[in-house]
Amino acid sequence: MKREKMTRPCQSLTGMFCTLARPLINTVASARCKDAPGALQPFQRFARESGKPLKRLEWLRARAHRAEATVLMRKARPACRTSWLFLPGLLAICSTAFSAGAPLEGTIEQTFGPGHERPILVSISGLSGEAAQILRFDLYVQGFAFTDAEAAQYQIIGSNNGNLEARVIQRINRSELLGNRVYSGPFRRQVHHFADDFVNAVPGHARGIAQTRIMFKGEAAGASEIYIADFDGHESQPMTRDGSLVAAPCWVPHRLAAYYTSYKLNHADIFYHDFSTGARRVFARYGGSNMSPAVSPDGSRVAMILSKDGWTDLYVANADGSNLRRLTKSPQDESSPCWSPDGRWICYASKESERRSLSVISPSGGAPRRLTTRLASSPTEPDWAPDGKHIAFTSQNGGNFQICVIPAEGGDAEAIAEGEDPSWAPNSRTLICARRAGGRGNYVLCVLDVGTKQVKDVSRISGISSQSQPSWAK
């Protein structure tokens, strides 16, 4: 899996020390330690990940109001010993600035990628019961984990006697990340609002998603309907009540509307449904099946899978159904189209000789290009991240299904979690998918953080046996 580099503002003494020390370390060590291969590697690792043990150095201990460093050379050549003499002085300078209250400025470089990030540690005090439960869910699926106040990077301090009130402190330098705020409105919305305010204030982090919504298929008693809910599964409500079968709901960007397949007319037809007004119309009702609608990012076009010409192929049309164009013409079994965020490409799955693969094609037509999905078998159900950098998909290996992620141009796949049919959140970091549970074809929805691989099931609707085929509002 391709990893990327990003810079974050230094938020600790260790971060500041690493920023200042790295150029000197590289210069001095390259000049004086050429005869000790590998001597620099442990310290470089420490510079990237504070708290790691060093093979040739003791711990460099940084505390909130006092810092001291002891550098002990062991098993190193004499020529290398003087290379480290500058370290206590440099750390002392950082400590002086830190204790004087000077802001810690600068950036540190962090390597990250799907499945390779460490969670950001936070503590929560003063919030209890439902408030703490909601907040923990919101943050966990966005790459945060929980610890005590002394070990946390960020300390959340608040109360929930009536309205939610909370603030956030950066533990290392005791500065406020988020000043005291009081929230009003429905209680769950108050907590979601604070969660987004906090996440949006964390430097370099993806935007908060706690106030977003999802759409999915809910099944019970042999029928299925379209539901909409908050991203955690709460506040759900049915959008259809047809007592029929539905499949593959897809949000229309920036509108309370969707395209989906329904057997309402005893045939697999694609409908357009404006939930704000209740207006609904048939969008595609050709001979054969009309399946898997996917709306372009600007809402002007719809890709779909039709079998009206004998084969199951990929088509695209305008949002009103006009100007239908056939993009593929082959005996392969095409399925599950999705759009690139710039609207220039459609990614889809195809099946040939019982082997599945992913391809991209222009909505204007032309030859498709197959995507490489190394380390993942039978890829299907792709979804393109809103920032354009990654594609998530379902990989099948025997009877096991996993959510995987590849770079948008193809490459090595990173397995994230068990599940099927992923849909990206607007932050391009979090996914929602369906996971098999309890046998008999039943599913539950779960939200997962791609960076850390942290997963949580969403709330289930009472009386609904299965929830699947999610689509995240964007």
C-alpha positions as CSV (number, residue, x, y, z in Angstrom):
1,M,0.0,0.0,0.0
2,K,1.3,3.4,-1.0
3,R,1.9,5.6,2.0
4,E,1.9,9.4,2.0
5,K,3.6,12.1,4.1
6,M,1.9,15.0,5.8
7,T,3.1,17.7,8.2
8,R,1.4,18.5,11.5
9,P,2.2,21.5,13.8
10,C,4.3,20.5,16.7
11,Q,2.1,20.1,19.8
12,S,4.7,18.8,22.3
13,L,8.2,19.3,23.5
14,T,9.2,16.1,21.8
15,G,7.8,17.3,18.5
16,M,9.7,20.6,18.8
17,F,12.9,18.8,19.7
18,C,12.6,16.5,16.7
19,T,12.0,19.4,14.4
20,L,15.1,21.2,15.5
21,A,17.3,18.2,16.0
22,R,16.8,16.3,12.7
23,P,19.0,18.5,10.4
24,L,21.9,18.6,13.0
25,I,21.6,14.9,13.6
26,N,21.9,14.1,9.9
27,T,24.8,16.5,9.3
28,V,26.9,15.5,12.4
29,A,26.2,11.8,12.1
30,S,27.0,11.6,8.4
31,A,30.4,13.4,9.1
32,R,31.5,11.5,12.2
33,C,29.7,8.2,12.3
34,K,30.5,6.7,8.8
35,D,32.4,3.9,10.5
36,A,29.3,2.9,12.6
37,P,26.6,1.8,10.2
38,G,23.2,1.9,11.7
39,A,24.2,4.0,14.7
40,L,21.8,6.8,13.7
41,Q,18.8,4.6,12.9
42,P,17.5,4.2,16.5
43,F,17.5,7.9,17.1
44,Q,15.8,8.6,13.8
45,R,13.1,6.2,14.8
46,F,12.7,8.0,18.1
47,A,12.4,11.3,16.2
48,R,9.5,9.9,14.3
49,E,7.8,8.0,17.2
50,S,8.4,9.4,20.6
51,G,8.7,6.9,23.4
52,K,10.5,4.2,21.5
53,P,13.5,2.6,23.2
54,L,17.0,3.3,21.7
55,K,19.7,0.8,21.2
56,R,22.5,3.2,21.9
57,L,20.7,5.9,23.9
58,E,18.8,5.9,27.1
59,W,15.3,7.5,27.1
60,L,15.0,11.2,26.4
61,R,12.4,12.1,28.9
62,A,10.1,15.1,28.2
63,R,7.6,16.3,30.8
64,A,5.0,19.1,30.8
65,H,7.0,21.7,32.8
66,R,10.5,20.2,33.0
67,A,12.7,18.3,30.5
68,E,15.9,16.5,31.1
69,A,18.0,14.3,28.9
70,T,20.8,11.9,29.6
71,V,22.7,10.6,26.6
72,L,24.6,7.4,27.3
73,M,26.7,5.9,24.6
74,R,27.0,2.2,24.6
75,K,28.7,-0.1,22.1
76,A,29.6,2.8,19.8
77,R,33.0,3.7,18.4
78,P,34.7,6.6,20.1
79,A,34.5,8.7,16.9
80,C,30.7,8.6,17.3
81,R,30.5,9.7,20.9
82,T,31.0,13.4,20.3
83,S,28.3,13.4,17.7
84,W,25.7,13.4,20.4
85,L,27.2,16.0,22.7
86,F,24.9,18.7,21.3
87,L,21.7,16.9,22.3
88,P,21.4,17.9,26.0
89,G,22.0,21.5,25.1
90,L,19.5,21.5,22.3
91,L,16.9,19.9,24.5
92,A,17.6,22.4,27.2
93,I,16.9,25.3,24.8
94,C,13.6,23.7,23.9
95,S,12.8,23.1,27.6
96,T,13.5,26.8,28.4
97,A,11.2,28.0,25.7
98,F,8.6,25.5,26.7
99,S,8.7,26.4,30.4
100,A,8.5,30.1,29.6
101,G,5.2,29.6,27.8
102,A,6.5,30.2,24.3
103,P,4.4,28.6,21.6
104,L,5.8,25.5,20.1
105,E,6.0,26.2,16.4
106,G,7.2,24.1,13.5
107,T,6.1,21.0,11.8
108,I,6.9,17.3,12.0
109,E,6.7,14.9,9.2
110,Q,4.4,11.8,9.7
111,T,4.1,8.8,7.4
112,F,0.6,7.6,7.2
113,G,-1.7,5.5,5.0
114,P,-4.7,3.2,5.2
115,G,-4.2,0.9,8.2
116,H,-0.9,2.4,9.3
117,E,-1.9,5.2,11.7
118,R,-1.9,5.2,15.4
119,P,-5.0,6.5,17.2
120,I,-4.9,10.0,18.8
121,L,-5.2,9.6,22.5
122,V,-7.9,11.6,24.3
123,S,-9.3,11.6,27.9
124,I,-12.9,12.5,28.8
125,S,-13.9,13.9,32.2
126,G,-17.2,15.4,33.4
127,L,-19.3,13.8,30.8
128,S,-21.3,10.7,31.7
129,G,-24.0,8.3,30.6
130,E,-25.3,8.8,27.1
131,A,-23.2,11.8,26.4
132,A,-19.9,9.9,27.0
133,Q,-21.2,6.9,25.0
134,I,-22.1,9.0,22.0
135,L,-18.9,11.0,22.0
136,R,-16.8,7.8,22.3
137,F,-18.5,6.3,19.3
138,D,-18.1,9.5,17.2
139,L,-14.4,9.8,18.0
140,Y,-13.4,6.1,17.9
141,V,-14.5,5.7,14.2
142,Q,-12.5,8.8,13.3
143,G,-9.1,7.6,14.6
144,F,-9.2,8.5,18.3
145,A,-8.7,6.2,21.3
146,F,-9.2,6.8,25.1
147,T,-6.9,6.9,28.0
148,D,-6.5,8.7,31.3
149,A,-5.8,12.4,31.6
150,E,-2.0,12.0,32.2
151,A,-1.4,10.0,29.0
152,A,-3.8,11.8,26.7
153,Q,-2.8,14.2,23.9
154,Y,-6.1,16.1,24.3
155,Q,-8.2,16.4,27.4
156,I,-12.0,16.8,27.0
157,I,-13.5,18.4,30.0
158,G,-17.2,19.1,30.2
159,S,-20.6,18.5,31.8
160,N,-24.0,17.3,30.6
161,N,-26.5,18.5,33.2
162,G,-29.1,19.7,30.7
163,N,-27.2,21.2,27.8
164,L,-23.8,19.9,26.8
165,E,-20.9,22.1,27.8
166,A,-17.3,21.2,27.0
167,R,-13.8,22.4,26.2
168,V,-10.5,20.8,25.1
169,I,-7.0,21.2,26.5
170,Q,-3.8,20.2,24.9
171,R,-2.1,18.3,27.7
172,I,1.6,18.9,26.8
173,N,1.5,22.7,26.8
174,R,-1.7,23.2,28.7
175,S,-3.2,25.4,26.0
176,E,-6.8,25.4,24.9
177,L,-7.5,23.6,21.6
178,L,-11.2,24.4,21.9
179,G,-12.6,27.0,24.3
180,N,-15.6,26.4,26.4
181,R,-18.7,25.9,24.4
182,V,-22.4,25.3,25.3
183,Y,-24.7,23.4,22.9
184,S,-28.5,23.4,22.6
185,G,-31.0,21.4,20.6
186,P,-31.8,17.6,20.6
187,F,-29.3,16.0,23.0
188,R,-27.7,13.6,20.5
189,R,-27.2,16.4,18.1
190,Q,-25.5,18.5,20.8
191,V,-22.9,15.7,21.3
192,H,-22.4,15.2,17.5
193,H,-21.9,18.9,17.1
194,F,-19.2,19.1,19.8
195,A,-17.5,16.0,18.3
196,D,-17.3,17.8,14.9
197,D,-16.0,21.0,16.5
198,F,-13.3,19.0,18.3
199,V,-12.2,17.0,15.3
200,N,-12.2,20.0,13.1
201,A,-9.9,21.8,15.5
202,V,-7.3,19.0,15.6
203,P,-4.4,20.1,13.3
204,G,-4.1,18.0,10.1
205,H,-7.1,15.8,10.9
206,A,-9.8,15.0,8.4
207,R,-13.1,16.9,8.8
208,G,-15.7,15.7,11.3
209,I,-18.5,13.5,10.2
210,A,-20.6,13.2,13.3
211,Q,-23.5,15.3,11.9
212,T,-23.7,13.4,8.6
213,R,-26.3,10.9,7.5
214,I,-26.5,7.5,5.8
215,M,-29.0,5.7,3.6
216,F,-29.4,1.9,3.5
217,K,-31.7,-1.0,2.8
218,G,-33.6,-2.5,5.8
219,E,-35.2,-6.0,5.5
220,A,-38.0,-7.6,7.5
221,A,-40.7,-10.2,6.8
222,G,-39.7,-10.8,3.1
223,A,-39.8,-7.1,2.2
224,S,-37.2,-4.4,2.1
225,E,-37.4,-0.6,2.4
226,I,-35.1,2.4,2.1
227,Y,-34.1,4.0,5.4
228,I,-32.2,7.2,6.4
229,A,-30.4,7.6,9.7
230,D,-27.7,9.6,11.5
231,F,-24.3,8.1,10.7
232,D,-24.3,6.1,13.9
233,G,-27.6,4.4,13.0
234,H,-29.8,6.4,15.4
235,E,-32.8,8.6,14.4
236,S,-33.6,6.2,11.6
237,Q,-36.8,6.6,9.5
238,P,-38.2,4.7,6.5
239,M,-38.3,6.6,3.2
240,T,-40.3,3.9,1.4
241,R,-43.3,1.8,2.5
242,D,-44.0,-0.2,-0.6
243,G,-43.9,-3.7,0.9
244,S,-41.7,-4.8,-2.0
245,L,-38.0,-5.3,-2.6
246,V,-35.4,-2.5,-3.0
247,A,-31.7,-2.5,-3.7
248,A,-28.6,-0.2,-4.1
249,P,-29.8,3.2,-2.8
250,C,-27.6,6.0,-3.9
251,W,-27.7,9.6,-2.6
252,V,-28.0,12.5,-4.9
253,P,-25.2,14.9,-3.9
254,H,-26.3,17.8,-1.7
255,R,-30.0,16.8,-1.8
256,L,-32.5,14.8,0.2
257,A,-33.1,12.5,-2.8
258,A,-31.9,9.2,-4.1
259,Y,-31.8,6.7,-7.0
260,Y,-32.5,3.1,-6.2
261,T,-33.7,-0.2,-7.8
262,S,-37.2,-1.3,-6.8
263,Y,-39.5,-4.2,-7.7
264,K,-42.6,-2.0,-6.9
265,L,-43.9,-2.5,-10.4
266,N,-43.0,-6.3,-10.4
267,H,-39.8,-5.6,-12.4
268,A,-36.3,-4.5,-11.5
269,D,-36.6,-0.7,-12.3
270,I,-34.5,2.3,-11.2
271,F,-36.5,5.1,-9.5
272,Y,-35.6,8.6,-8.7
273,H,-37.1,9.7,-5.3
274,D,-37.2,13.2,-3.9
275,F,-37.6,12.5,-0.2
276,S,-38.2,16.2,0.7
277,T,-41.4,16.3,-1.4
278,G,-42.3,12.6,-1.7
279,A,-42.2,12.9,-5.5
280,R,-41.1,9.7,-7.2
281,R,-40.7,8.7,-10.9
282,V,-39.4,5.8,-12.9
283,F,-35.9,6.6,-14.2
284,A,-35.0,3.4,-16.1
285,R,-37.4,0.7,-17.0
286,Y,-35.9,-1.2,-19.9
287,G,-36.3,-4.9,-20.8
288,G,-34.2,-7.1,-18.5
289,S,-32.7,-5.8,-15.3
290,N,-32.1,-2.1,-14.3
291,M,-29.6,-2.1,-11.5
292,S,-26.9,-0.3,-9.5
293,P,-27.6,3.4,-10.1
294,A,-24.6,5.7,-9.3
295,V,-25.0,9.5,-9.5
296,S,-22.1,11.7,-10.7
297,P,-20.6,14.2,-8.2
298,D,-22.4,17.1,-9.8
299,G,-25.7,15.2,-9.9
300,S,-26.0,15.7,-13.7
301,R,-25.5,12.1,-14.8
302,V,-26.3,8.6,-13.7
303,A,-24.3,5.4,-14.4
304,M,-26.1,2.1,-14.2
305,I,-26.1,-1.5,-15.1
306,L,-28.6,-2.6,-17.7
307,S,-29.2,-6.0,-19.5
308,K,-31.6,-4.7,-22.1
309,D,-29.3,-5.7,-25.0
310,G,-28.7,-9.2,-23.8
311,W,-25.5,-8.7,-21.8
312,T,-25.1,-7.0,-18.4
313,D,-23.3,-3.8,-19.4
314,L,-22.5,-0.4,-18.1
315,Y,-24.5,2.6,-19.3
316,V,-24.7,6.3,-18.5
317,A,-27.5,8.8,-19.0
318,N,-28.4,12.3,-18.0
319,A,-30.1,12.8,-14.7
320,D,-33.5,13.0,-16.4
321,G,-33.0,9.7,-18.3
322,S,-32.1,11.2,-21.6
323,N,-29.0,10.6,-23.8
324,L,-28.5,7.0,-22.8
325,R,-25.0,5.8,-23.7
326,R,-23.6,2.2,-23.6
327,L,-20.0,2.2,-22.3
328,T,-19.2,-1.5,-22.3
329,K,-20.2,-4.3,-24.8
330,S,-18.9,-7.7,-23.7
331,P,-20.1,-11.0,-22.3
332,Q,-18.4,-10.0,-19.0
333,D,-20.7,-9.4,-16.0
334,E,-20.3,-5.7,-15.2
335,S,-21.6,-4.4,-11.8
336,S,-21.3,-1.7,-9.1
337,P,-20.3,1.5,-10.9
338,C,-19.0,4.5,-9.0
339,W,-17.7,7.9,-10.1
340,S,-14.3,9.6,-9.5
341,P,-14.9,12.9,-7.6
342,D,-14.0,15.0,-10.6
343,G,-16.6,13.2,-12.8
344,R,-14.0,12.1,-15.4
345,W,-14.0,8.4,-14.7
346,I,-16.3,5.6,-13.7
347,C,-14.9,2.6,-11.8
348,Y,-16.8,-0.7,-12.0
349,A,-16.4,-4.4,-11.4
350,S,-16.4,-7.0,-14.1
351,K,-16.4,-10.8,-14.0
352,E,-14.8,-13.0,-16.7
353,S,-14.3,-16.7,-16.5
354,E,-15.3,-16.6,-12.8
355,R,-12.6,-14.0,-12.0
356,R,-13.5,-10.5,-10.9
357,S,-11.5,-7.3,-11.5
358,L,-11.9,-3.5,-11.3
359,S,-11.7,-1.2,-14.3
360,V,-12.1,2.5,-15.0
361,I,-13.7,4.0,-18.1
362,S,-14.5,7.5,-19.3
363,P,-18.3,8.4,-19.2
364,S,-17.7,9.6,-22.8
365,G,-16.7,6.1,-23.9
366,G,-13.5,4.6,-25.0
367,A,-11.4,1.6,-23.9
368,P,-11.5,0.6,-20.2
369,R,-8.4,0.3,-18.1
370,R,-8.0,-2.4,-15.6
371,L,-6.9,-1.5,-12.1
372,T,-4.3,-3.5,-10.2
373,T,-5.5,-4.9,-6.9
374,R,-2.5,-6.9,-5.7
375,L,-3.0,-8.8,-2.4
376,A,-6.8,-8.9,-2.8
377,S,-8.8,-11.5,-4.7
378,S,-12.2,-11.1,-6.5
379,P,-12.6,-7.3,-6.1
380,T,-16.1,-5.9,-6.5
381,E,-18.4,-3.1,-5.1
382,P,-15.9,-0.2,-5.5
383,D,-16.4,3.3,-4.1
384,W,-14.1,6.2,-4.9
385,A,-13.0,8.5,-2.0
386,P,-14.2,12.1,-2.2
387,D,-10.6,13.4,-2.2
388,G,-9.8,11.1,-5.2
389,K,-6.9,9.4,-3.6
390,H,-8.2,5.9,-2.8
391,I,-10.8,3.3,-3.9
392,A,-12.4,1.0,-1.4
393,F,-13.9,-2.3,-2.5
394,T,-15.1,-5.7,-1.3
395,S,-12.6,-8.6,-1.7
396,Q,-13.9,-12.2,-1.6
397,N,-11.7,-15.1,-0.6
398,G,-13.9,-18.2,-0.4
399,G,-16.7,-17.4,1.9
400,N,-14.9,-14.5,3.6
401,F,-15.5,-10.9,2.6
402,Q,-13.1,-8.0,3.5
403,I,-13.1,-4.3,2.9
404,C,-9.9,-3.3,1.1
405,V,-8.4,0.0,-0.1
406,I,-6.1,0.7,-3.0
407,P,-4.6,3.9,-4.4
408,A,-6.9,5.4,-7.1
409,E,-4.4,4.5,-9.8
410,G,-4.3,0.8,-8.6
411,G,-1.6,-1.0,-6.6
412,D,-1.2,-3.1,-3.4
413,A,-4.5,-3.5,-1.5
414,E,-4.7,-3.0,2.3
415,A,-7.3,-5.1,4.0
416,I,-9.1,-2.9,6.6
417,A,-11.9,-5.0,8.1
418,E,-14.4,-7.7,7.6
419,G,-17.4,-6.5,5.5
420,E,-19.0,-5.8,2.2
421,D,-20.3,-2.9,0.1
422,P,-18.2,0.0,1.4
423,S,-19.2,3.7,1.1
424,W,-16.9,6.6,1.9
425,A,-17.8,9.4,4.3
426,P,-17.3,12.9,3.1
427,N,-14.0,13.1,5.1
428,S,-12.3,10.4,2.8
429,R,-11.1,8.7,6.0
430,T,-14.1,6.8,7.4
431,L,-16.1,4.0,5.7
432,I,-19.5,2.4,6.3
433,C,-20.1,-1.2,5.2
434,A,-22.3,-4.2,5.8
435,R,-21.1,-7.2,7.9
436,R,-22.7,-10.6,7.9
437,A,-24.2,-11.5,11.3
438,G,-26.2,-14.4,12.7
439,G,-26.4,-16.4,9.4
440,R,-29.5,-16.6,7.2
441,G,-28.2,-13.7,5.0
442,N,-28.6,-11.1,7.7
443,Y,-26.3,-8.1,7.9
444,V,-25.4,-5.3,10.3
445,L,-23.9,-2.0,9.4
446,C,-20.5,-1.0,10.8
447,V,-18.4,2.2,10.6
448,L,-14.6,1.9,10.3
449,D,-11.7,4.3,10.5
450,V,-9.4,3.4,7.5
451,G,-6.3,4.9,9.1
452,T,-6.4,2.9,12.3
453,K,-8.7,0.0,11.3
454,Q,-11.0,0.8,14.3
455,V,-14.5,-0.6,13.8
456,K,-17.9,-0.1,15.5
457,D,-21.3,-1.5,14.6
458,V,-24.0,1.1,14.2
459,S,-27.3,1.0,16.1
460,R,-29.8,-1.5,14.7
461,I,-33.5,-0.8,14.0
462,S,-35.9,-2.7,16.2
463,G,-37.9,-5.3,14.1
464,I,-35.5,-5.1,11.2
465,S,-33.6,-8.4,10.6
466,S,-31.0,-7.1,8.2
467,Q,-29.4,-3.7,7.3
468,S,-27.2,-3.5,4.2
469,Q,-26.1,-1.6,1.1
470,P,-25.2,1.7,2.8
471,S,-24.7,5.0,1.0
472,W,-23.1,8.0,2.8
473,A,-24.6,11.4,2.1
474,K,-22.1,13.8,0.5
